[in-house]
Amino acid sequence: MYLPDVEFHDATTVAEATELMARFAPDARYLAGGTDLLVDLKTGRDKVGHLIAIGRIDALRGVAADASGLRIGALVTAAELAASPVVRERFAPLLDAVRELAAPQIRNMATIGGNITSAVPSADMPPILIAMRASVALQSPTGERFIPLESYFLGPRVSIRAADEIVTALLVPQPPSGFGAAYARFAHRRANSCAVAGVAAGLQLNADGTIGDARVVLGAVAPTPLLAATVRAYLIGRSPDNESFGEAGRLAAAAAAPITDVRGTADFRREIVTVLTRRALAAASQRAKETTS
Amino acid sequence: MSVTRTLTVNGRKYTVAFDDGETLLDLLRNRLGLTGTKKGCNLGDCGACTVLIDNKPMNACLLLARDMEGRAITTIEGLAVDGALSPVQKAFVENGGIQCGFCTSGMVLTTTALLRENPSPTDDEIKTALSGNLCRCTGYTGILRSVRQAAGMTKESDAAHEDTPSFGDRFSTVGSSPTRVDAVDKVTGRAQYTADITLPGTIHGKILGSPIAHGIIKRIDTSKARALEGVLAVITGADVPDILYGVSPARYDEYVLAKDRVRYVGDQVAAVAAIDERTAEMACALIEVEYEELPAVFDPFSALAEGAPQLHDRYERNINTHISHHFGDVERGFGDSFLVREEKFTGNHVHQAPLEPCASIAKWDADGTLVLYTSTQVPHYVQYMMAHVLEMPLGKIRIMRPTVGGGFGGKAETTPLDLCASLLSRKTGRPVKMVFSREEMFRHGRGRHKQHMNFRLGVDRDGKIRAFDSEIYLDGGAYTSFGVATAYYAGSMIPTLYHIPNYRYEGYRVMTNKPACGAMRGHGVPQPRFAFECLLTMMADELGIDPVEIRRRNAMDPNTITVNDLDIGSCEFRATLDKVAEKTNWNEKYGRLPRGKGIGIGCGGFVSGAGYSIYRGQVQLSHEKGRAPFEKRSIFPHANAIVHISEDGTAAVLLIGAAEIGQGSDTVLTQMCAEALGIPPSRVRIRSEDSDISGLDLGAYSSRVTLMGGHAVARAGRDVVAKMMPYAAKLLECEASEVSVRDAKMYVTSDPSRSVPWEEVARQYFNDTGPLVGTGWYKPPDGLGGDYKGATVGTSPAFSFGSAVCEVTVDMETGQVTLDRFTDYHDCGTPINPRGVHGQVEGAVIMGASETILEETQFDNKGRILNPDFHSYQIMTIRDAPEIFSGLVDSYEPRGPFGAKEIGEGSTLPVLGAVAHAIANATGVWVTDLPITPERILAAMRQKKR
């Protein structure tokens, strides 16, 4: 229940961090909030020889917004994001997830970058960020690239991030008029409880009230957050009503590839996804309508 | 690697060197001596280690000390200024926000941060802010009340949440709710739990557990562990006594460390002592053990099957205990019944999960006395078991019980930590401290038995019970522990609540390759009680009789000998039924709520102390290994108290071995002692932590302390008063028989204006006679119980009774249950401290509800626990907790001190059935397996549709 012997490296710039990582990978991890990593190291779930502390890299801090959208520095904590006025005003659907993430103490430590880069299937931030078309900024000694977040994850705790890259920020475009998003999660307990399933929905409504685009993202029911293509195909052009949302829920359940674990069976997760999808879509639709009225 | 940093803690700068990977928690506790910050899980799940970093609550177990330079760190020790409590601390002290105290530091700090940011939070905001701080004792009710008070909200009337009968001026302090005697120590972080104590020269121990569920140890090589720098001793099965130990004397079946065979994942194989805990842990990993793996069994039915692997040679077919009880004639009873219904129910394997993990420190004094500090509910039984295993006289063993952070039955037996620390200390000549991690707590087990129950109940046309037949298989795990008693309790308590003229119980406790199960709050009874309550309600519904009414018709009456020979004295069970029905508007609600809304009733009660001690005969000397024949009386007193009055007469020191484990026994014993002495409780100081200065007390189990300890302290108090009487009479110039005592005065009964200060009389006594000391002891009445095998289990001087109504909302699409409201009424006799009683009820409601809908220890197919942490083994948070109304009915138990009975365990028993019924009422389907998860609710609804 103690940290094993590891070598610590303190990076103060992004360049330093990526250099260190390039040198020690795969025997190294970036250490930010530590709320996942330290648990994994203490319990022996993860073993590593080097920790690259990035907590003092100022370039990774801060929530900033302009007309085009929101930039969330990788080191922004869940609590900071939840308290950000611009998030409350213009990106409120993020609050559905960030306010329910773990417990208050953890939210004061855990970073948004960590919630993404841990690539844990049950993480709460990826589904809503994907539904809102977020992309992830990756920097390496040779340059910077921006990847749609849905393409970032490859499997449980595995991502496309290269050994010499670091996630510097999450970028969320300014939602256009007629767009609404929401995140619905199910957990056994009302706080401090991993999602059994989580569904985010992003809905773009046409001027005539029909659905122009729909991004339904399923969390905790597949090796990675799952952007459900069949749901999108089905919903486009339909009216945002209970009937179509109900069918969308059934399609989402069919798209899910859940496992059975301590939190629930695969069948139960599918059943829950049906309900959460309908509820997330209904909430997203309500919010979309509010932006146009 | 070592690093040096300057940290600012509570406004003070500390320049300190520490290991690079050290957490802030370990640094605060081990290097700065700030032990008010607690280690409850070490993985960020429980909040006991909450500290403020720049006024934000964070888990110190997940912060690295190396990152803390330049941050303002506040611990619990930093809140009180010049000894004056902060407003938040004061509010927790005054509003029942503290029981065991282990969560208190974190709760208080989180609250402090919340109120700095948001001085007038809503209840919802309070609950959100505190949702990362787990509490296992209070049911969060007292905590919520404390935070509201700290936020300066207007004092709510207690009547909104509580109903306590009035006593007029029958008593002075009994029946009132003075502040807990330990509250200030707990709210300031001063209270010392075992792991907080560091004796000079302390070294640290760890135990290596088996990685496999069943196997023979072929070879152990400890050479690499011994060679590790900082390791001082390594012991294996070869180094421990060839003496079996356990709880039930007829079934001692554990060695301190496995001699040749392991029977569950975690079974103790070796132990290490080293300069620090981390080194001991690393050394354990270096011990090489070669096993020959044996086939294992993980459920009682496979274990019973022909050809199943046998865990112990002595338990044929893996049957640890078989109980066959038949009272009256059940078949005839069923023949007389109008309706007979048979149902199967399954319980769950849950854990007590006290926030404080087990811990021990052992040292040997120069004269050969073993001094053992241990987090225990039962100091005497630990002393007894140490004497047994180490072959020493009891008199050479001194048990210290520091502050205990909750027990609930999980600390009711001698632990491997007690034994290994003692052996390692003897070997190294240094004090050895050993603390279980949260994972080790789960792996060591001793949780609640999972029971497989097949029940058949017969009732007549009016719903009167004619016969009850039950068959129960208890999944025992690998060793006996308390299991024999558990299996008996599972059957014996059923006939105490309702009149059951014909009763049969077949019980089997079966060994499986899992951690041993033991005693947990309500010992053996909650699951059968849940099942019985469900079945009774099902049949009431079937007959068209209101479920409350069917209970009234069958309810136990006072002064009844039950069918299994238990002697019921006071009993106001019907009054509790009437009260909960009235308070909840039951008649307007039951059967009239919309789909998804439910209301349910459950009832239960418990013993107020076991009628007999766990071992027979007299207090055993080390050479008396044989078992004394059973006699139907207590050979020795179960509780003993000494009251010593200070020479100036201003203070009474109460010496008693009763274990304060957070339930509040120090406070109620102080009150009862004060009542008997005729002085205010503020003049009584209790010392209950040291076996050297107090007499034997059997401990905090079977809800015995208030009744048995209460009698002992009241008698000791009266003994003092009796000694003072002649002196008072002399000073008052009257006969001793004319003197009364109350409110620190001794006075002439017929003319209270003729009085003399209490302390003056005490001084006179001392001047003439020397020390003013009173003693008192308590033995349960002789002859308790019937004359059949197992008749002792369930006997008690008195029984409690209670009814609970639960109201829920069920999400009909996800199966998620929201507990809206709980209403509980209890017959606990005289409530010595009503706030303490309500606190026990509130805690029991949340613990009981949590095990009904959330908790289950899960295993993989190799016998490994899948959720040995508070992340996946989920106990309720403050956001899951419902509003609770706790009421008490007027009752007086002639066999209890001042009329008191128990509350701690009896309050758990109605809860499970009430929750289950409320869910059934909301959904139209019964879930008969615990826990009643959303998944099971949806499955049952689907089943019904088909």
Interface residues (C-beta under 8 A of the other chain):
Chain A: M1 Y2 L3 P4 D5 V6 E7 F8 G34 T35 L38 V39 K42 T43 A53 G55 A79 A102 A103 P104 Q105 I106 N108 M109 F186 H188 R189 R190 A191 N192 S193 C194 D261 V262 R263 G264 T265 F268 E271 I272 V275
Chain B: M1 D20 G21 E22 T23 D26 N42 L43 G44 D45 G47 T50 I53 K56 P57 M58 N59 L62 L63 L64 R66 D67 T110 T128 A129 L130 S131 G132 E277 R278 E281 S437 E439 E813 T814 Q816 L854 Q858 L866 N867 H871 S872 Q874 M876 T877 I878 R879 D880 T933 P934 E935 L938
